[in-house]
Amino acid sequence: MLQQVISFLVFASGLWLFALFIASFPTVQRHVFYLHKLPIWWSQKLDIPESFGFLPNQVTHHTVITTDKERLFAWLVVPLNAYIRHEDSLAQQASTAKARSIALDLVKNDAESKLVIYFHGNASTVGSTRRTEAYRSISVHDPEHQYVLSFDYRGFGRSTGHPTQEGLVTDAVSVIEWARKELQIPYERILLLSQSLGTAVASATLQHYISKGERPSFAGLMMCAPFTNMADAFMHYKVFLGIELLAPLRFIRPLQTWFIHRLADKWSTTEHLDSILSSYENLKLTFVHCTTDDVIPVEMTHRLATTASEMLKDLGEAYDHRLDLGHGGSVQEWRHGNRRLRKVILNYGGHNTIMKWAPVALEIGRIFKQANDELL
């Protein structure tokens, strides 16, 4: 019996080491991390948003050409009250191209229009159920003027190319600038809403603008279920039955160091925060996470918020406010000048579920209100 146990452990260890070796190759890492080729979306009719429960032409699909010539698939979601006012022209429009033009004009011709650009997580597409439900819920506080633009990164869904860190940042910048040009909406009325993988993309995108000497004055940045960096995310990566595949690396430091060095994409949100907060004097940054997240531990948000709050304190005296939400969770807020940093911790909800919950919609409304008040 003992011999059998020893033989099994040797076999399992060898299999694990082989899997680790395979995972050290960039192509494998990216397929595992981004999950962009999972066939769970193949039956989706992404060019027919009505098949996802939207009203006729309430959602129009668009193609964004990136600076390196990839083609990104994107959805523009018209808020319900705006749709009602233009229902005849939208619902009765048989031409997809004409419907796209009408939707674009609605944003351009609305002096109070707001745009939420949605940076989704890994796997699937803009049409996954957890995302379509989020689009409907995040605009509830302003169903007249708040539009949603969601897009698939390169290699996801119908977008061309293959995902890399540099490529996804290029995608994000291209989408933002497409919105500026095609929707003619100023940065001040654009909020970057990110979740999971999207939080790393959004923070890296702001860092990209900074590296170019630019400071687009976005209404704000929301990071829901963020992770500190790709290495930490991989260390907590779970497979069948919630097993953390790379957990043994925590106890084998030389092997851990070797594997981290082999990571092709770094996604170091922690490193970006200092630069972002010091460069953006009017930034509204909000973290949202739930204690029951079984994909990315809530401790990562605590670590990011600590880094960000220490940065504010280094800039000078920072106002610190805490609010106990009882069964709902808690809120902590730091302020320095026009910088606002909030950490919203929820006691319930899962990694994806929170995106369609009221606290996320509330924080979106709060950011837009603060940004608008400063413009008045």
N, C-alpha and C positions, 0 to 999 in steps of 0.2 A: 504493500500500500504506500509506504513512504517513498519507495523508488518511483512509483507512478506519479506521486505528487511532485517529486523533484523533476521528473521528466517533463511533466506538464508545464512547470514553472520555467524550465529552460526553453521549452518550445515557445511559450507565450512571450518570454523576454526577447527571444530571437526574432519572433514575428513583429514585436513592437519596435525593435531597433531597425528592422527592415522598413517598416512603415515610416519611421522617423526619417530614415535616409531618403526614401522616396519623397517625403514631404519637404525635404530641404531644397528641392529643385523649384525654381521660380514658377514654372508653368503649373506644376501640381499645387503649389501654395495658392496661386491665384484661383484655380478652379475650386479648391476647398474653401477658401476665404470668401470669395465673391459669390460662389454658387450660381453663376450667371447662366450655366448651361443645364441646370435642372429642368427636366421636361414638364414641370408642373404647369407651365403657362401655354403649352402648345395648342390647346383647344380654345384658347381665348380669342375672341374676335375684337382685337384691339382697335380696328378701324370702324367698329360699330359700337360706340360707347353705350348706346341704348340697351345693348345686351347685358350691361352691368347695372341696369336699373335707373339710368339717367333719362331725362326727358328728351324728346327729339331735338338733336343739335344743341342741347345744353352743354355738351362737351364736344369740342372740335379738336381733331388731331392735326398736328403741325410737324414739319421737319425743320430741325435746326442744324445748319451746317457748321461744324466746328472749324477752328482756325487751321487744323491739320486735315480738313476735308472728310471727316467722318460725318455720318448722317444720324442724328439723334431723333428718336420718336418722342413726341411730347403731347400732353393733353392740356387744353385750356378749359377750365370749368367756370361757367357763368353762374353767379349767385342767383338764388331762387327768385327774389323780388325783381331783379333786373331782367330775368328771363320772362317773368309774368308780363312786364311792361312791353316786351318785344316778342311775345309768344307767337303772334301771327307770322312775323317775318322769319323767325327761327324755325318754328315747327313745320311750316309749310314749304320750307326751302329744300327742294330735292337735290340741288347741286351742292356737293360737299365743299367745293371751292368757294361758292357764294356764302355758305354758312360760316366758313372760316373768316371771310371778309367781314361779315356782320359782327361776329364775336370780337374780332380785333377792333372794329370801330366802336363797339360798346365801351371798351376800356379807354380808348383814345379820347372819346368825346365826353367822358365822365370826369369832371374836374376833381371829384372826390374819390375816384377809384383807388383801390389798394390792391396790392398783389402779394400773395404768399407763394414763394417758390419752394416747392416741396422736394427735399433731398431724401429719397427713401433709403431703406436698408438693403442688405444683400438679398439675393435670390428673387425670382419672379419678376414682375413688371409693374408698370403704373396701374395695371388693371387687377392686381390681386385684391381679394375681398377686403383684407385689413386696410388697404390703402384707399379704396373707393369709399369705404365707410368713413374714413378720416376726412376725405375731401368734403363730404356732406356736413360733418360736424364742426369743422374748424371755422366755418363762416357764419355760424348761427347768430353771433352777436351783431353782424352787419350783413344781412342777406341782400342788401341793396348795392353795395359798392365793393365787396371783397371777393376778388377773383383768385383762383388757384391755378398755378402752372406747375405741372408735374412732368418729369421727364425720366427716361431710361438712360442710364449711363451706357457708354460704348460696350458692346458685347451682350447687353441685356435686351431681351425681347427682340424688337425689330430694329434696334439701333445697331449700326455696323461697328466693326472693330473688335478689340480685345482689351479688357480692363487692366490698367496699371495705375499707380498713384498719379503719375504725371498726366496720364490720359484723362482720368476722371476730373482732375482739377481743370484741365483744358475744356472738358465738357461743361463744367459748372460755369466757368467764365463765359463761354460761348452762349450758354442759355441766358445768363444775366444780361449780356450785351444784346442778345436777340430781343429780349423783353424791352430793353431800353429803346431799341430802334423800331421794332414792329408795333409795340404797344404805346410807345412814346410816354412812358411813365417814369418819373424821376426816381432816383435811388431812395429819396426820403420816404417814398410810399411803397417800398419793397421790403418785405420781411423774409429772411431766410429761415425756413422751418426744416430742421433736420432730425433724423432718427437713426440710431445705431450707426451703421457704416456711414450714413449721410452726415453725421456730426463731424466725422473726421474729414470728409470731403469739404464741408462748409467752412470749417476752421482753416483748412489748408488753402481754400480759395481766398479767404481774407488775407492770409499770409502772402499769397501770390500778388494781390493788389499792392500790399505794402512793399514787397520786393521791387515792384515797378515804380515806386514813388507815388502811388495813387492812394486816395482815401475816400472811396465812395461812401457817402453818408447814408447807409442803409437804415431803415427804421429800427431794425434789431436783428438779433440772432438767437434762435431757440435751439437748444441741444437736448433732445429727448433720448434717454438711455445711452449716453455717450461712453466711450472707452478712452483710456489714457493714451494708449499706443497699440500698434499691431501686435507686438510681442506679448503684452498683457492679455490682449483679446485671444490670441492663440493659446496662451497658457490655460485659459478658462473654456476653451472650445470643447463642446460636448457632442458626443455621438450617441449611439443606441443606449437607451435606458439612462440617459443623463450622465454617462461616464465621461470624465474629463480626460481625453486621450493623452494629453501631454503633461498631466499632473506629476508623473515621476521626475520630470525635468527639474522640478523645484528642489529636489533632493540630490540632484547630480549636477552641481554648478558648472563644471567644465563642459558637460554636454549641453547644458542650457545656453551657456555663452556661445558655443559653436553654432547652435541652431539659430539663435537670435542674429548672429552675424550673417547667417545665410538668408535671412529674410530680405526679399527683393523690395518690398514696399514697407515703409516704416510707420506712416500715419501717426506721427507724434503730436497729438493734440496738446499735450502738456507743454511742449516746447513752444507751440504757436501762441498760447494764451498770453504770455508776457508781452510779446510783440504786439498782439492785437489790442490789448487793453491800454498799453502805453501809446499806441498810435491813434486810436479812435477815441477822441475826447467826448463824443456823445453816444457811445455804444450802449445799447440795451441788450444785455446778455442774460439769458435765462436757462437754467438747467432744470430738467424734469426727469425724475426717475422714481421707480417704485421699489419698495423693500422686498417684494416677492418676485422680482425679475430673476428668472432662472437661466438667462442667456448671458447677460452682462451684469456682474454684481454691482449693487448700489454703491459699494465702497469706491468705485471708480469715479462716480460723480462727486462724492465727498472729497476725494483727492483733487479733482479738477477745481472744485469750488474753493478749496483751501489755497491752491496755487493762485487762483484769480483774486481772491480776497486779500492775500498777502501782497499781491501786486498793487492793488488799490491803496493799501495802507502805506506802501513804500512811496506812493505819490503824495501822501499827506494824510491828514486826519480823515477817516472814512466813517460815515454813519453806519451803524450796525443795528438791525432790527430783527427780532425773532417773533414768530407767531405760531402758536400751537393750534392746529386745526382739529384736535380731538381725534376721532376715529379716521378722519380724512388724511391726517399726516401732519406735516409741518412746513413752514416757510422761513427762510432766513434771507435777509436782504442787506446788501452793502451799497453805499452811495459815495461817490466822490465827484463833486461838481455835477456835470450832466451824465456821468457814467452811472449806470444802474446794473447791479449784479444780483440775481435772485436764484436761490436754490429751493426748488419745490420737491419735497419728498412725499410720495403717496404711500399709504399703507396697503392699498389693494391695486389689483390690475397686473397684467403680465407685460412682457417685453414689448409686444405689439398692441395690446389692448388699450393701453393708456392713450394712444394717439387719437382715439375717437371719444375720449372721456372729457367731461366738462372742464377739468383743470387746465387742459391744454388750450382749449378754445378761450378760456378766461385769460390766460397769460398772453395769448395772441392779441386779444382786445386791449389788454393793459399796455402792451408795447406800442401798439398803434396810437393809443390815446396819449401816452407820454411823448411820443415823437411829434404828434400833431400839436400838443400844447406848447412844445418848444418852438414850433414854427410860427405860432401866433404872436 
